[in-house]
Amino acid sequence: MKNQLIPRATAKRLPLYYRYLKVLLDSGKTKVSSTELSEAVKVDSATIRRDFSYFGELGKRGYGYDVESLLEFFGRMLTEDRLTSVALIGVGNLGSALLKYGFHQNNNIRISAAFDVKEDIVGRIVDGIPVYPMSDMKEQIQQQQIEVAILTIPSDKAQDVANELFEAGIRGIMNFTPVRLNAPENVHVQSIDLTNELQTLIYFLNHYNDNGESVE
């Protein structure tokens, strides 16, 4: 692979490519062109070729891409061959839904511990995941060598809990609170504000037609 920094936009598309390549392999397809990939994942073929070019020569002109080889390559890029343990902070409505989500279907991702303050849930096994008190969070994260956390707690507690996660050695946070967290440079935070995403969708529905053109 070329020794260069991969753009964040490209990195975000890698799981999309990977999932579709899995579908292709399962269907018995052995090769695919950038045009075929474009039609399936709704990313223009020029962008796909540019994304792939960051990793060197992955395909052959006039042949396309070998599905199995490409799948194995992106699997390594996405650490499919290494298990990543994740901590869930907050087992409320959203947290409970995430525990039920099929992370186990991905061989490389597992929620291995959850944390909450509610006495009626702490100490129980919920959907196969042990729920610990918040007071044990730092110790358990370090003992289990967890590097990624999902944050689904009240907004007024988000930064304080995030600070504890940083001290515990967490390197990445998926933040479902509307708070924009202040994080050290070596910690990656990905914020997902569901209300904001829904409002953006409604705005586009109200201001753009089916061809993507403004109606104003």
LUMLUMZA-509449 format. One line per field, with one value per residue: residue number from 0; residue in one letter; y, z, x of N, C-alpha, C in turn. Coordinates in nm, 4 decimals. Example, Ala and Ser with C-alpha at 12.3 -4.5 7.8 and 13.67 -1.06 7.14 Angstrom:
! LUMLUMZA-509449
pos	(0, 1)
code	(a, s)
n.v	(-0.5690, -0.2250)
n.w	(0.7800, 0.7080)
n.u	(1.3190, 1.2850)
ca.v	(-0.4500, -0.1060)
ca.w	(0.7800, 0.7140)
ca.u	(1.2300, 1.3670)
c.v	(-0.3300, 0.0030)
c.w	(0.7800, 0.7870)
c.u	(1.3200, 1.2900)
! end
This chain:
! LUMLUMZA-509449
pos	(0, 1, 2, 3, 4, 5, 6, 7, 8, 9, 10, 11, 12, 13, 14, 15, 16, 17, 18, 19, 20, 21, 22, 23, 24, 25, 26, 27, 28, 29, 30, 31, 32, 33, 34, 35, 36, 37, 38, 39, 40, 41, 42, 43, 44, 45, 46, 47, 48, 49, 50, 51, 52, 53, 54, 55, 56, 57, 58, 59, 60, 61, 62, 63, 64, 65, 66, 67, 68, 69, 70, 71, 72, 73, 74, 75, 76, 77, 78, 79, 80, 81, 82, 83, 84, 85, 86, 87, 88, 89, 90, 91, 92, 93, 94, 95, 96, 97, 98, 99, 100, 101, 102, 103, 104, 105, 106, 107, 108, 109, 110, 111, 112, 113, 114, 115, 116, 117, 118, 119, 120, 121, 122, 123, 124, 125, 126, 127, 128, 129, 130, 131, 132, 133, 134, 135, 136, 137, 138, 139, 140, 141, 142, 143, 144, 145, 146, 147, 148, 149, 150, 151, 152, 153, 154, 155, 156, 157, 158, 159, 160, 161, 162, 163, 164, 165, 166, 167, 168, 169, 170, 171, 172, 173, 174, 175, 176, 177, 178, 179, 180, 181, 182, 183, 184, 185, 186, 187, 188, 189, 190, 191, 192, 193, 194, 195, 196, 197, 198, 199, 200, 201, 202, 203, 204, 205, 206, 207, 208, 209, 210, 211, 212, 213, 214, 215)
code	(m, k, n, q, l, i, p, r, a, t, a, k, r, l, p, l, y, y, r, y, l, k, v, l, l, d, s, g, k, t, k, v, s, s, t, e, l, s, e, a, v, k, v, d, s, a, t, i, r, r, d, f, s, y, f, g, e, l, g, k, r, g, y, g, y, d, v, e, s, l, l, e, f, f, g, r, m, l, t, e, d, r, l, t, s, v, a, l, i, g, v, g, n, l, g, s, a, l, l, k, y, g, f, h, q, n, n, n, i, r, i, s, a, a, f, d, v, k, e, d, i, v, g, r, i, v, d, g, i, p, v, y, p, m, s, d, m, k, e, q, i, q, q, q, q, i, e, v, a, i, l, t, i, p, s, d, k, a, q, d, v, a, n, e, l, f, e, a, g, i, r, g, i, m, n, f, t, p, v, r, l, n, a, p, e, n, v, h, v, q, s, i, d, l, t, n, e, l, q, t, l, i, y, f, l, n, h, y, n, d, n, g, e, s, v, e)
n.v	(-0.1199, 0.2261, 0.4732, 0.6888, 0.9320, 0.8382, 0.9904, 1.1042, 1.0838, 0.8816, 0.6686, 0.6361, 0.5247, 0.2703, 0.0491, 0.0291, -0.0533, -0.2961, -0.4461, -0.4817, -0.6263, -0.8626, -0.9559, -0.9993, -1.2040, -1.4079, -1.4602, -1.5856, -1.4420, -1.3538, -1.1422, -0.7807, -0.4635, -0.1117, 0.0346, -0.1386, -0.1622, 0.1019, 0.1350, -0.0280, 0.0620, 0.3277, 0.5269, 0.7360, 0.6060, 0.7182, 0.8222, 0.5850, 0.4577, 0.6428, 0.6248, 0.3578, 0.3822, 0.4895, 0.2765, 0.1464, -0.0706, -0.2246, -0.3415, -0.4513, -0.2990, -0.3261, -0.5667, -0.5416, -0.5833, -0.8366, -1.0115, -1.1719, -1.1256, -0.8493, -0.8287, -0.9613, -0.7877, -0.5384, -0.6334, -0.6731, -0.4064, -0.3053, -0.4336, -0.6885, -0.9259, -0.9078, -0.9004, -0.6495, -0.5129, -0.3529, -0.0964, -0.0192, 0.2690, 0.3525, 0.2225, 0.2813, 0.3498, 0.3760, 0.2625, 0.0017, -0.0876, -0.0921, -0.2958, -0.5095, -0.5033, -0.6490, -0.6805, -0.9034, -1.0380, -0.9448, -1.0530, -0.9181, -0.7308, -0.6670, -0.6024, -0.5974, -0.5192, -0.3355, -0.0299, 0.1357, 0.3454, 0.2687, 0.0864, -0.1348, -0.2642, -0.2908, -0.5325, -0.7335, -0.9614, -0.8529, -0.9208, -1.0933, -0.9450, -0.8297, -0.5973, -0.3360, -0.1309, 0.2283, 0.3081, 0.1108, 0.1386, 0.2461, 0.0624, -0.1843, -0.1354, -0.1062, -0.3576, -0.5323, -0.4441, -0.2613, -0.0449, 0.1109, 0.2994, 0.3331, 0.5997, 0.6679, 0.8467, 1.0855, 1.4287, 1.6183, 1.4768, 1.3881, 1.4975, 1.4740, 1.1961, 1.1167, 1.2210, 1.0494, 0.8165, 0.8765, 0.8839, 0.6194, 0.5001, 0.4798, 0.4941, 0.5608, 0.7022, 0.6530, 0.8822, 0.9359, 1.1444, 1.4875, 1.6588, 1.8190, 1.6754, 1.7564, 1.6381, 1.4598, 1.4851, 1.2344, 1.0772, 0.9581, 1.0859, 1.0120, 1.1621, 1.1145, 1.2539, 1.1906, 1.3391, 1.5700, 1.4568, 1.3629, 1.6031, 1.7259, 1.5524, 1.5970, 1.8653, 1.8529, 1.7068, 1.8912, 2.1057, 2.0308, 1.8774, 1.5564, 1.5218, 1.6290, 1.9016, 2.2430, 2.3691, 2.6210)
n.w	(0.0000, -0.0697, 0.0943, 0.2396, 0.3702, 0.4072, 0.2851, 0.4962, 0.3922, 0.2037, 0.3728, 0.5115, 0.3183, 0.2794, 0.4386, 0.3074, 0.0458, 0.1181, 0.2299, 0.0036, -0.1642, -0.0233, -0.0655, -0.3409, -0.3553, -0.2161, -0.3945, -0.5926, -0.7778, -0.9490, -1.0474, -1.0745, -1.2069, -1.1815, -1.2648, -1.2267, -0.9486, -0.8850, -0.9636, -0.7783, -0.5151, -0.5256, -0.5641, -0.7602, -1.0399, -1.0912, -0.8443, -0.6977, -0.8289, -0.7667, -0.4863, -0.4562, -0.5671, -0.3740, -0.2413, -0.4012, -0.6856, -0.7394, -0.9240, -1.2714, -1.5851, -1.8159, -1.7146, -1.4565, -1.1118, -0.8930, -0.7051, -0.4678, -0.3883, -0.3506, -0.1476, 0.0625, 0.0923, 0.1719, 0.3985, 0.5650, 0.5863, 0.7301, 0.9632, 0.9869, 1.0562, 1.3171, 1.6437, 1.7781, 2.0780, 2.2303, 2.4375, 2.5832, 2.6906, 2.8930, 2.9231, 2.8249, 2.6425, 2.3734, 2.4079, 2.4878, 2.2544, 2.0864, 2.2027, 2.1240, 1.8584, 1.5626, 1.6074, 1.6520, 1.4183, 1.2696, 1.2464, 1.3613, 1.5493, 1.8748, 2.1389, 2.4515, 2.7095, 2.9181, 3.0697, 3.3405, 3.5527, 3.6773, 3.9323, 3.9006, 3.6774, 3.6732, 3.7206, 3.5977, 3.3170, 3.0037, 2.7064, 2.6588, 2.7356, 2.9966, 3.2481, 3.4056, 3.7013, 3.6792, 3.8299, 3.8022, 3.5512, 3.4397, 3.5372, 3.4289, 3.1531, 3.1148, 3.2039, 3.0235, 2.7952, 2.6200, 2.3498, 2.2183, 2.2532, 2.2919, 2.3287, 2.4984, 2.6732, 2.9081, 2.7997, 2.9737, 3.1156, 2.9409, 2.8638, 3.1021, 3.1468, 2.9111, 2.9532, 3.1552, 3.0068, 2.8282, 3.0049, 3.0762, 2.8580, 2.6195, 2.2670, 2.0650, 2.0145, 1.9640, 1.9473, 2.0579, 2.1728, 2.1661, 2.2292, 2.1486, 2.1837, 2.3672, 2.2904, 2.3297, 2.0958, 2.0079, 2.0149, 1.8449, 1.7607, 1.6683, 1.5901, 1.6151, 1.5624, 1.5898, 1.5765, 1.4419, 1.1965, 1.1039, 1.0834, 0.8824, 0.6672, 0.6365, 0.5649, 0.3103, 0.1747, 0.1687, 0.0264, -0.2098, -0.5317, -0.6872, -0.8568, -0.7344, -0.7484, -0.6466, -0.5205, -0.4712)
n.u	(0.0840, 0.0433, 0.2402, 0.0763, -0.1520, -0.4848, -0.7762, -1.0451, -1.3036, -1.2760, -1.2046, -1.4444, -1.6012, -1.5032, -1.6146, -1.8595, -1.7919, -1.6776, -1.8914, -2.0549, -1.8874, -1.8751, -2.1339, -2.1207, -1.9255, -2.0526, -2.2537, -2.1234, -1.9785, -1.6817, -1.5288, -1.5342, -1.6261, -1.5414, -1.7562, -1.9741, -1.9616, -2.0153, -2.2836, -2.4059, -2.3360, -2.3889, -2.1968, -1.9984, -1.8106, -1.5588, -1.4850, -1.4686, -1.2526, -1.0528, -1.0544, -0.9652, -0.7145, -0.5506, -0.4517, -0.2772, -0.2119, -0.4925, -0.6549, -0.6914, -0.6516, -0.9101, -0.9862, -1.0866, -1.1684, -1.0570, -1.2797, -1.2557, -0.9895, -0.9941, -1.1816, -1.0491, -0.8335, -0.9530, -1.0712, -0.8514, -0.7720, -0.9833, -0.9515, -1.0697, -0.9638, -0.9039, -1.0271, -1.2304, -1.3081, -1.5831, -1.7166, -2.0276, -2.1758, -2.4226, -2.7317, -2.9932, -3.2955, -3.1956, -2.9412, -3.0107, -3.1313, -2.9094, -2.7626, -2.9115, -2.8682, -2.7228, -2.4289, -2.2773, -2.2824, -2.0793, -1.7599, -1.5509, -1.6263, -1.7391, -1.9563, -1.8461, -1.8820, -2.1060, -2.2195, -2.3827, -2.5919, -2.8201, -2.9679, -3.1331, -3.0508, -2.7774, -2.5258, -2.6558, -2.7036, -2.7539, -2.9020, -2.6908, -2.4720, -2.2658, -2.3595, -2.2089, -2.1485, -2.1078, -1.8964, -1.7108, -1.6129, -1.3659, -1.1755, -1.2659, -1.2548, -0.9818, -0.8895, -1.0134, -0.9036, -1.0271, -1.0829, -1.2632, -1.5621, -1.9169, -2.1307, -2.4166, -2.5689, -2.7195, -2.6999, -2.5842, -2.4009, -2.2155, -1.9525, -1.8028, -1.8052, -1.6836, -1.4285, -1.3394, -1.3305, -1.1254, -0.9105, -0.9075, -0.8028, -0.9381, -0.9615, -1.1325, -1.4546, -1.7963, -2.0318, -2.3457, -2.4749, -2.5974, -2.3941, -2.0893, -1.7957, -1.5007, -1.1927, -0.8806, -0.6024, -0.5286, -0.7503, -1.0306, -1.3434, -1.6656, -1.9540, -2.3015, -2.5913, -2.9097, -3.1473, -3.0667, -2.9891, -3.2359, -3.3801, -3.2295, -3.2829, -3.5607, -3.5561, -3.4326, -3.6286, -3.8323, -3.7294, -3.6079, -3.6478, -3.7320, -3.5210, -3.3074, -3.2915, -3.3195, -3.6256, -3.6887)
ca.v	(0.0000, 0.3499, 0.5330, 0.8193, 0.9429, 0.8158, 1.0903, 1.0531, 1.0481, 0.7500, 0.5711, 0.6122, 0.4423, 0.1350, -0.0536, 0.0164, -0.1404, -0.4279, -0.5176, -0.5233, -0.7314, -0.9857, -0.9999, -1.0521, -1.3313, -1.5071, -1.4922, -1.6598, -1.3545, -1.3561, -1.0129, -0.6696, -0.3387, 0.0065, 0.0747, -0.2245, -0.1204, 0.2330, 0.1169, -0.0969, 0.1376, 0.4667, 0.6154, 0.7397, 0.5175, 0.7934, 0.8277, 0.4509, 0.4355, 0.7278, 0.5629, 0.2376, 0.4179, 0.5184, 0.1510, 0.0839, -0.1335, -0.3284, -0.4040, -0.4511, -0.2331, -0.4189, -0.6860, -0.5032, -0.6199, -0.9712, -0.9923, -1.2356, -1.0552, -0.7172, -0.8495, -0.9920, -0.6679, -0.4434, -0.6960, -0.6396, -0.2635, -0.2824, -0.5220, -0.8006, -1.0411, -0.8802, -0.8693, -0.5223, -0.5097, -0.2219, -0.0715, 0.0620, 0.3508, 0.3956, 0.1186, 0.3316, 0.3005, 0.3616, 0.1665, -0.1316, -0.1232, -0.1235, -0.4276, -0.6085, -0.4933, -0.7664, -0.6643, -1.0360, -1.0875, -0.9033, -1.1311, -0.8372, -0.6317, -0.7271, -0.5271, -0.6918, -0.4693, -0.2189, 0.0404, 0.2197, 0.3851, 0.2185, -0.0294, -0.2504, -0.3274, -0.3184, -0.6661, -0.8298, -0.9895, -0.8040, -0.9653, -1.1584, -0.8509, -0.7925, -0.4546, -0.2994, 0.0057, 0.3280, 0.3166, 0.0080, 0.1581, 0.2618, -0.0619, -0.2883, -0.1009, -0.1369, -0.5018, -0.5985, -0.3826, -0.2031, 0.0801, 0.1834, 0.3113, 0.3944, 0.6871, 0.6933, 0.8930, 1.2234, 1.5274, 1.6905, 1.3898, 1.3364, 1.5365, 1.4169, 1.0529, 1.1066, 1.2450, 0.9248, 0.7202, 0.9123, 0.8421, 0.4730, 0.4531, 0.4687, 0.5630, 0.6012, 0.7116, 0.6823, 0.9697, 0.9530, 1.2615, 1.6076, 1.7368, 1.8054, 1.6449, 1.7982, 1.5152, 1.4695, 1.4670, 1.0920, 1.0087, 0.9881, 1.0916, 1.0171, 1.2038, 1.0815, 1.3215, 1.1389, 1.4473, 1.6546, 1.3836, 1.3602, 1.7387, 1.7478, 1.4773, 1.6665, 1.9872, 1.8188, 1.6676, 2.0105, 2.2112, 1.9787, 1.7835, 1.4204, 1.5271, 1.6953, 2.0441, 2.3270, 2.4099, 2.7613)
ca.w	(0.0000, -0.0733, 0.2252, 0.2407, 0.4534, 0.3337, 0.3222, 0.5820, 0.3089, 0.1474, 0.4817, 0.5448, 0.2139, 0.2755, 0.4815, 0.2041, -0.0569, 0.1760, 0.2424, -0.1272, -0.2132, 0.0427, -0.1378, -0.4697, -0.3362, -0.1770, -0.5114, -0.6857, -0.8755, -0.9281, -1.0783, -1.0793, -1.2573, -1.1025, -1.3084, -1.1562, -0.8085, -0.8800, -0.9711, -0.6581, -0.3905, -0.5505, -0.5627, -0.9001, -1.0677, -1.0802, -0.7012, -0.6581, -0.8783, -0.6888, -0.3532, -0.4653, -0.6062, -0.2542, -0.1905, -0.5009, -0.8013, -0.6916, -1.0369, -1.3999, -1.6917, -1.9070, -1.6409, -1.3379, -0.9815, -0.8449, -0.5890, -0.3477, -0.3480, -0.3020, -0.0197, 0.1610, 0.1145, 0.2529, 0.5285, 0.6453, 0.6141, 0.8305, 1.0751, 0.9978, 1.1121, 1.4576, 1.7204, 1.8494, 2.1859, 2.2423, 2.5602, 2.5696, 2.8106, 2.8993, 2.8748, 2.8188, 2.5262, 2.2595, 2.4440, 2.4846, 2.1135, 2.0313, 2.2532, 2.0445, 1.7191, 1.5263, 1.5977, 1.6527, 1.2813, 1.2206, 1.3226, 1.4211, 1.6425, 1.9827, 2.2623, 2.5558, 2.8419, 2.9214, 3.1987, 3.3679, 3.6936, 3.7312, 4.0175, 3.8594, 3.5603, 3.7034, 3.7731, 3.5181, 3.1810, 2.9132, 2.5696, 2.6560, 2.7718, 3.1377, 3.2762, 3.5244, 3.7502, 3.6221, 3.9142, 3.7584, 3.4082, 3.4061, 3.5669, 3.3343, 3.0203, 3.1127, 3.2181, 2.9012, 2.6840, 2.5290, 2.2922, 2.1538, 2.3375, 2.2381, 2.4343, 2.4874, 2.8078, 2.9067, 2.7486, 3.0794, 3.1710, 2.8307, 2.8667, 3.2200, 3.1228, 2.8053, 3.0153, 3.2217, 2.9025, 2.7785, 3.1077, 3.0784, 2.7412, 2.5013, 2.1512, 1.9736, 2.0738, 1.8818, 2.0364, 2.0206, 2.2394, 2.0839, 2.2767, 2.0737, 2.2888, 2.3600, 2.3023, 2.2964, 1.9537, 1.9743, 2.0275, 1.7360, 1.8031, 1.5588, 1.6496, 1.5401, 1.6214, 1.5142, 1.5525, 1.3381, 1.0698, 1.0608, 1.0407, 0.7529, 0.5687, 0.6138, 0.4914, 0.1690, 0.1188, 0.1524, -0.0537, -0.3331, -0.6004, -0.7008, -0.9368, -0.6554, -0.7824, -0.5512, -0.5626, -0.4270)
ca.u	(0.0000, 0.1198, 0.2611, 0.0150, -0.2708, -0.6088, -0.8777, -1.1523, -1.4193, -1.2450, -1.2112, -1.5847, -1.6640, -1.4460, -1.7108, -1.9619, -1.7346, -1.6538, -2.0180, -2.1042, -1.7981, -1.9190, -2.2537, -2.0759, -1.8569, -2.1534, -2.3344, -2.0398, -1.9147, -1.5367, -1.4682, -1.6285, -1.5695, -1.5770, -1.8903, -2.0695, -1.9603, -2.0797, -2.4287, -2.4532, -2.3162, -2.4299, -2.0803, -1.9568, -1.6973, -1.4330, -1.4537, -1.4262, -1.1161, -0.9632, -1.0431, -0.8831, -0.5780, -0.4715, -0.3971, -0.1918, -0.2769, -0.5833, -0.7232, -0.6219, -0.7257, -0.9749, -1.0305, -1.1624, -1.1137, -1.0843, -1.3668, -1.2020, -0.8669, -1.0319, -1.2482, -0.9457, -0.7530, -1.0274, -1.0899, -0.7326, -0.7759, -1.0878, -0.9147, -1.1636, -0.8939, -0.8728, -1.1472, -1.2329, -1.4059, -1.6464, -1.7923, -2.1484, -2.1951, -2.5612, -2.8212, -3.1303, -3.3699, -3.1058, -2.8373, -3.0692, -3.1497, -2.7776, -2.7241, -2.9849, -2.8249, -2.6433, -2.2838, -2.2157, -2.2752, -1.9477, -1.6639, -1.4448, -1.6806, -1.8174, -1.9772, -1.8053, -1.9203, -2.1944, -2.2110, -2.4992, -2.6058, -2.9472, -2.9444, -3.2115, -2.9895, -2.6365, -2.5026, -2.7303, -2.6602, -2.8582, -2.8740, -2.5610, -2.3647, -2.2685, -2.3750, -2.1324, -2.1723, -2.0177, -1.7764, -1.6149, -1.5887, -1.2242, -1.1053, -1.3064, -1.2031, -0.8390, -0.8711, -1.0583, -0.8296, -1.1258, -1.0326, -1.3730, -1.6806, -2.0373, -2.1812, -2.5608, -2.6048, -2.7708, -2.6042, -2.5122, -2.2969, -2.1344, -1.8123, -1.7371, -1.7847, -1.5828, -1.2973, -1.3018, -1.2959, -0.9923, -0.8143, -0.9040, -0.7291, -1.0237, -0.9042, -1.2378, -1.5886, -1.9130, -2.1058, -2.4854, -2.5312, -2.5826, -2.2796, -1.9644, -1.6997, -1.3613, -1.1156, -0.7378, -0.5742, -0.5104, -0.8795, -1.1234, -1.4833, -1.7622, -2.0809, -2.4225, -2.7066, -3.0232, -3.2423, -3.0090, -2.9961, -3.3758, -3.4141, -3.1645, -3.3597, -3.6875, -3.5245, -3.4123, -3.7573, -3.9161, -3.6668, -3.5509, -3.7352, -3.6791, -3.3970, -3.2039, -3.2869, -3.3893, -3.7602, -3.7095)
c.v	(0.1241, 0.4118, 0.6755, 0.8156, 0.9273, 0.9188, 1.0269, 1.0089, 0.9100, 0.6424, 0.5369, 0.5243, 0.2987, 0.0278, -0.0769, -0.0758, -0.2841, -0.5093, -0.5669, -0.6332, -0.8653, -1.0440, -1.0635, -1.1899, -1.4412, -1.5494, -1.5657, -1.5750, -1.3446, -1.2241, -0.9059, -0.5465, -0.2233, 0.0561, -0.0075, -0.1878, 0.0112, 0.2195, 0.0564, -0.0099, 0.2855, 0.5659, 0.6165, 0.6649, 0.5893, 0.8024, 0.6923, 0.4242, 0.5193, 0.6707, 0.4438, 0.2714, 0.4502, 0.3930, 0.0792, 0.0241, -0.2500, -0.4016, -0.3977, -0.3864, -0.3374, -0.5457, -0.6490, -0.5481, -0.7634, -0.9590, -1.0488, -1.1640, -0.9194, -0.7270, -0.8772, -0.8682, -0.5690, -0.5008, -0.6665, -0.4918, -0.2307, -0.3711, -0.6316, -0.9227, -1.0191, -0.8373, -0.7354, -0.5259, -0.3665, -0.2139, 0.0161, 0.1366, 0.4066, 0.2928, 0.1664, 0.2745, 0.2755, 0.2579, 0.0238, -0.1792, -0.1626, -0.2588, -0.5382, -0.6082, -0.6054, -0.7429, -0.7992, -1.0944, -1.0454, -0.9717, -1.0467, -0.7350, -0.7027, -0.6274, -0.6239, -0.6456, -0.3479, -0.1589, 0.1310, 0.2515, 0.3249, 0.0870, -0.1538, -0.3238, -0.3643, -0.4575, -0.7744, -0.8553, -0.9503, -0.8386, -1.0209, -1.0714, -0.8168, -0.6408, -0.4233, -0.1603, 0.1026, 0.3386, 0.2150, 0.0313, 0.1623, 0.1308, -0.1698, -0.2606, -0.1344, -0.2868, -0.5748, -0.5421, -0.3306, -0.0675, 0.1662, 0.1848, 0.3762, 0.4720, 0.7183, 0.7326, 1.0345, 1.3239, 1.5917, 1.6062, 1.3524, 1.3705, 1.4758, 1.2686, 1.0317, 1.1271, 1.1200, 0.8189, 0.7489, 0.8638, 0.6904, 0.4155, 0.4335, 0.5525, 0.6110, 0.6003, 0.7351, 0.7544, 0.9914, 1.0678, 1.3832, 1.6948, 1.7118, 1.7941, 1.7073, 1.6760, 1.5406, 1.4399, 1.3203, 1.0108, 1.0540, 0.9820, 1.1017, 1.0442, 1.1726, 1.1423, 1.2832, 1.2469, 1.5371, 1.5869, 1.3818, 1.4977, 1.7711, 1.6770, 1.5495, 1.7958, 1.9581, 1.7780, 1.7894, 2.1125, 2.1629, 1.8802, 1.6486, 1.4153, 1.5953, 1.8443, 2.1232, 2.3707, 2.5546, 2.8582)
c.w	(0.0000, 0.0653, 0.2251, 0.3265, 0.3674, 0.3780, 0.4049, 0.4991, 0.2463, 0.2545, 0.5176, 0.4409, 0.2133, 0.3262, 0.3789, 0.0925, -0.0046, 0.1838, 0.1072, -0.1872, -0.1488, -0.0282, -0.2710, -0.4546, -0.3013, -0.2957, -0.6193, -0.7902, -0.8450, -0.9608, -1.0915, -1.1323, -1.1673, -1.1405, -1.2375, -1.0085, -0.7914, -0.8774, -0.8423, -0.5330, -0.4047, -0.5241, -0.7044, -0.9207, -1.0570, -0.9338, -0.6517, -0.7031, -0.8000, -0.5478, -0.3570, -0.4954, -0.4854, -0.2017, -0.2918, -0.6147, -0.7543, -0.8053, -1.1622, -1.5050, -1.7886, -1.8407, -1.5252, -1.2122, -0.9473, -0.7117, -0.4621, -0.2974, -0.2877, -0.1653, 0.0909, 0.1952, 0.2052, 0.3899, 0.6207, 0.6813, 0.7271, 0.9528, 1.0965, 1.0605, 1.2580, 1.5308, 1.7921, 1.9522, 2.2073, 2.3755, 2.5281, 2.6998, 2.8086, 2.8384, 2.8877, 2.6970, 2.4065, 2.2877, 2.4380, 2.3413, 2.0496, 2.0807, 2.1726, 1.8986, 1.6883, 1.5097, 1.5901, 1.5125, 1.2131, 1.3069, 1.3978, 1.5222, 1.7483, 2.0971, 2.3757, 2.6953, 2.8264, 3.0615, 3.2164, 3.5162, 3.7574, 3.8058, 3.9699, 3.7391, 3.5838, 3.7666, 3.6970, 3.3839, 3.0890, 2.7696, 2.5567, 2.6983, 2.9197, 3.1549, 3.4098, 3.5730, 3.6900, 3.7023, 3.8739, 3.6143, 3.3735, 3.4255, 3.4635, 3.1934, 3.0087, 3.1211, 3.0890, 2.7758, 2.5752, 2.4803, 2.2307, 2.2462, 2.2601, 2.3519, 2.4098, 2.6244, 2.7997, 2.8712, 2.8584, 3.1439, 3.0667, 2.8422, 2.9852, 3.2005, 3.0140, 2.8616, 3.0878, 3.1201, 2.8461, 2.8759, 3.1108, 2.9579, 2.6158, 2.3876, 2.0519, 2.0429, 1.9635, 1.9727, 1.9861, 2.0954, 2.1486, 2.1223, 2.1870, 2.1750, 2.2616, 2.3883, 2.2722, 2.1483, 1.9140, 1.9880, 1.9152, 1.7893, 1.6793, 1.6198, 1.5569, 1.6142, 1.5395, 1.4824, 1.4406, 1.2007, 1.0155, 1.0123, 0.9050, 0.6420, 0.5345, 0.5362, 0.3429, 0.1020, 0.0857, 0.0548, -0.1851, -0.3969, -0.6167, -0.7804, -0.8623, -0.6820, -0.6808, -0.6070, -0.5234, -0.5387)
c.u	(0.0869, 0.1266, 0.2078, -0.1103, -0.3947, -0.7116, -0.9902, -1.2729, -1.3991, -1.2586, -1.3556, -1.6539, -1.6138, -1.5440, -1.8214, -1.9144, -1.7232, -1.7833, -2.0677, -2.0165, -1.8328, -2.0402, -2.2141, -2.0121, -1.9567, -2.2395, -2.2544, -1.9699, -1.7655, -1.4684, -1.5759, -1.5560, -1.6096, -1.7156, -1.9974, -2.0771, -2.0351, -2.2309, -2.4845, -2.4458, -2.3497, -2.3178, -2.0263, -1.8254, -1.5631, -1.3888, -1.4046, -1.2830, -1.0157, -0.9438, -0.9479, -0.7370, -0.4897, -0.4015, -0.3099, -0.2724, -0.3636, -0.6539, -0.6384, -0.7115, -0.7823, -1.0258, -1.1217, -1.0906, -1.1521, -1.1590, -1.3049, -1.0775, -0.8990, -1.0991, -1.1468, -0.8639, -0.8260, -1.0610, -0.9728, -0.7318, -0.8737, -1.0683, -1.0175, -1.0971, -0.8559, -0.9999, -1.1310, -1.3442, -1.4540, -1.7199, -1.9127, -2.1714, -2.3373, -2.6551, -2.9656, -3.1998, -3.2784, -2.9980, -2.8885, -3.0884, -3.0164, -2.7269, -2.7912, -2.9403, -2.7261, -2.4952, -2.2145, -2.2053, -2.1450, -1.8427, -1.5623, -1.4951, -1.7643, -1.8327, -1.9506, -1.8429, -2.0110, -2.1893, -2.3322, -2.5027, -2.7294, -2.9256, -3.0187, -3.1515, -2.8434, -2.6233, -2.5766, -2.6601, -2.7750, -2.8196, -2.7320, -2.4446, -2.3737, -2.2766, -2.3081, -2.1738, -2.0703, -1.8880, -1.6696, -1.5670, -1.4405, -1.1496, -1.1375, -1.2527, -1.0553, -0.8138, -0.9057, -0.9914, -0.9247, -1.0751, -1.1424, -1.4937, -1.7942, -2.1027, -2.3286, -2.6140, -2.6607, -2.6610, -2.5209, -2.4025, -2.1912, -1.9867, -1.7381, -1.7080, -1.6795, -1.4429, -1.2472, -1.2602, -1.1569, -0.8859, -0.7992, -0.8307, -0.8127, -0.9648, -1.0098, -1.3730, -1.6908, -2.0116, -2.2477, -2.5511, -2.5141, -2.4641, -2.1588, -1.8509, -1.5642, -1.2756, -0.9693, -0.7160, -0.5646, -0.6390, -0.9715, -1.2663, -1.5712, -1.8987, -2.1970, -2.5410, -2.8292, -3.1256, -3.1935, -3.0177, -3.1387, -3.4199, -3.3522, -3.2405, -3.4895, -3.6653, -3.5090, -3.5433, -3.8429, -3.8596, -3.6063, -3.6481, -3.6666, -3.5491, -3.2831, -3.1908, -3.3687, -3.5240, -3.7872, -3.6723)
! end
